[in-house]
Amino acid sequence: MELASIIEDLEYNESKPIIKVLFETSFTKEIRIAMMAGTEMKKHQTSFPIVVQMVEGNLDFGVNNEILDLKKGDLIALDGGVPHDLKAKLDSVMRLTLTKNDQIDRVKKVLKD
Protein backbone atom coordinates (compact mmCIF):
# COMPACT_ATOMS: atom_id res chain seq x y z
CA MET A 1 0.00 0.00 0.00
CA GLU A 2 1.16 3.53 -0.80
CA LEU A 3 -0.27 6.73 0.68
CA ALA A 4 0.60 10.33 -0.24
CA SER A 5 -0.97 13.77 -0.19
CA ILE A 6 -0.94 15.84 -3.35
CA ILE A 7 -1.50 19.09 -1.41
CA GLU A 8 0.58 18.63 1.76
CA ASP A 9 3.97 20.39 1.87
CA LEU A 10 3.18 22.18 -1.37
CA GLU A 11 5.97 24.45 -2.67
CA TYR A 12 6.09 26.87 -5.59
CA ASN A 13 9.05 28.52 -7.30
CA GLU A 14 8.66 31.77 -9.25
CA SER A 15 11.13 30.70 -11.94
CA LYS A 16 10.35 27.01 -12.57
CA PRO A 17 7.90 24.21 -11.77
CA ILE A 18 8.55 22.07 -8.70
CA ILE A 19 8.41 18.31 -9.28
CA LYS A 20 7.92 15.84 -6.43
CA VAL A 21 7.62 12.07 -6.69
CA LEU A 22 4.65 11.06 -4.55
CA PHE A 23 5.22 7.31 -4.89
CA GLU A 24 5.91 4.45 -7.28
CA THR A 25 3.75 1.37 -7.68
CA SER A 26 4.43 -1.82 -9.57
CA PHE A 27 2.99 -0.20 -12.71
CA THR A 28 3.11 3.62 -12.36
CA LYS A 29 5.03 6.58 -11.01
CA GLU A 30 2.85 9.29 -9.47
CA ILE A 31 4.30 12.80 -9.56
CA ARG A 32 3.12 16.21 -8.38
CA ILE A 33 3.99 19.24 -10.46
CA ALA A 34 3.43 22.66 -8.84
CA MET A 35 3.64 25.66 -11.17
CA MET A 36 3.45 29.26 -10.05
CA ALA A 37 1.48 31.56 -12.36
CA GLY A 38 3.67 32.53 -15.31
CA THR A 39 6.03 29.54 -15.14
CA GLU A 40 6.38 27.23 -18.12
CA MET A 41 7.47 23.79 -19.20
CA LYS A 42 8.83 24.01 -22.73
CA LYS A 43 7.78 21.61 -25.46
CA HIS A 44 8.75 18.04 -24.64
CA GLN A 45 7.56 14.48 -25.17
CA THR A 46 7.96 10.98 -23.82
CA SER A 47 8.15 7.59 -25.44
CA PHE A 48 5.42 6.34 -23.11
CA PRO A 49 1.78 7.32 -22.49
CA ILE A 50 1.04 9.80 -19.68
CA VAL A 51 -2.01 11.10 -17.82
CA VAL A 52 -2.19 14.62 -16.37
CA GLN A 53 -4.84 15.56 -13.80
CA MET A 54 -5.41 19.19 -12.85
CA VAL A 55 -5.80 19.33 -9.06
CA GLU A 56 -5.80 23.12 -8.69
CA GLY A 57 -5.32 26.17 -10.87
CA ASN A 58 -5.45 26.86 -14.59
CA LEU A 59 -2.94 26.45 -17.38
CA ASP A 60 -2.50 26.52 -21.13
CA PHE A 61 -1.64 23.03 -22.35
CA GLY A 62 -0.22 23.12 -25.86
CA VAL A 63 -0.70 19.92 -27.87
CA ASN A 64 -1.32 19.08 -31.55
CA ASN A 65 -1.04 22.75 -32.63
CA GLU A 66 -3.83 23.63 -30.19
CA ILE A 67 -3.85 25.30 -26.76
CA LEU A 68 -6.18 23.65 -24.27
CA ASP A 69 -7.45 25.61 -21.27
CA LEU A 70 -7.03 23.08 -18.45
CA LYS A 71 -8.59 23.81 -15.07
CA LYS A 72 -9.29 22.05 -11.77
CA GLY A 73 -10.75 18.61 -12.35
CA ASP A 74 -9.62 18.21 -15.97
CA LEU A 75 -7.79 15.09 -17.12
CA ILE A 76 -5.78 14.61 -20.29
CA ALA A 77 -4.16 11.42 -21.59
CA LEU A 78 -1.41 11.50 -24.20
CA ASP A 79 0.17 8.69 -26.14
CA GLY A 80 3.93 8.48 -26.24
CA GLY A 81 5.67 10.68 -28.80
CA VAL A 82 3.17 13.57 -28.56
CA PRO A 83 4.94 16.94 -28.06
CA HIS A 84 3.30 19.20 -25.47
CA ASP A 85 4.06 22.32 -23.42
CA LEU A 86 2.53 23.99 -20.38
CA LYS A 87 2.16 27.56 -19.13
CA ALA A 88 0.51 28.29 -15.79
CA LYS A 89 -2.08 31.09 -15.86
CA LEU A 90 -2.73 30.67 -12.12
CA ASP A 91 -0.77 28.86 -9.41
CA SER A 92 -1.43 25.26 -10.44
CA VAL A 93 -1.01 21.74 -9.12
CA MET A 94 -1.03 18.70 -11.38
CA ARG A 95 -0.76 14.98 -10.88
CA LEU A 96 1.34 13.33 -13.57
CA THR A 97 1.07 9.57 -13.99
CA LEU A 98 3.96 7.90 -15.78
CA THR A 99 4.26 4.27 -16.72
CA LYS A 100 6.80 2.29 -14.72
CA ASN A 101 9.12 2.25 -17.77
CA ASP A 102 9.29 6.05 -18.01
CA GLN A 103 12.02 7.94 -16.16
CA ILE A 104 11.44 10.70 -13.61
CA ASP A 105 14.79 12.22 -14.60
CA ARG A 106 13.34 12.80 -18.08
CA VAL A 107 10.67 15.05 -16.54
CA LYS A 108 13.26 16.91 -14.45
CA LYS A 109 15.46 17.39 -17.53
CA VAL A 110 12.65 19.38 -19.21
CA LEU A 111 13.13 22.04 -16.52
CA LYS A 112 16.88 22.28 -17.12
CA ASP A 113 16.92 22.59 -20.91
HUCOR-V523873 format. One record per residue. N is the residue number from 1. PSI is psi in whole degrees, -180 to 180 (NA if undefined). Layout:
<<N & PSI> <N & PSI>>
//
This chain:
<<1 & 141> <2 & 142> <3 & 133> <4 & 159> <5 & 130> <6 & -14> <7 & -16> <8 & 144> <9 & 37> <10 & 131> <11 & 146> <12 & 156> <13 & 133> <14 & -12> <15 & -18> <16 & 158> <17 & 153> <18 & 124> <19 & 132> <20 & 128> <21 & 122> <22 & -48> <23 & 167> <24 & 140> <25 & -173> <26 & -12> <27 & -12> <28 & 168> <29 & 126> <30 & 123> <31 & 142> <32 & 134> <33 & 122> <34 & 124> <35 & 123> <36 & 147> <37 & 132> <38 & -16> <39 & 158> <40 & 158> <41 & 117> <42 & 170> <43 & 131> <44 & 173> <45 & 167> <46 & 160> <47 & -12> <48 & 158> <49 & 151> <50 & 162> <51 & 132> <52 & 129> <53 & 126> <54 & 118> <55 & -42> <56 & 156> <57 & -158> <58 & 133> <59 & 159> <60 & 124> <61 & 106> <62 & 124> <63 & 139> <64 & 46> <65 & 31> <66 & 149> <67 & 116> <68 & 139> <69 & 92> <70 & 137> <71 & 174> <72 & 129> <73 & -16> <74 & 148> <75 & 143> <76 & 136> <77 & 134> <78 & 141> <79 & 162> <80 & 151> <81 & 8> <82 & 111> <83 & 141> <84 & 157> <85 & 161> <86 & 142> <87 & 121> <88 & 126> <89 & -30> <90 & 165> <91 & 129> <92 & 148> <93 & 129> <94 & 151> <95 & 124> <96 & 124> <97 & 120> <98 & 153> <99 & 159> <100 & -30> <101 & -18> <102 & 159> <103 & 131> <104 & -35> <105 & -30> <106 & -42> <107 & -45> <108 & -34> <109 & -30> <110 & -35> <111 & -22> <112 & -28> <113 & NA>>
//
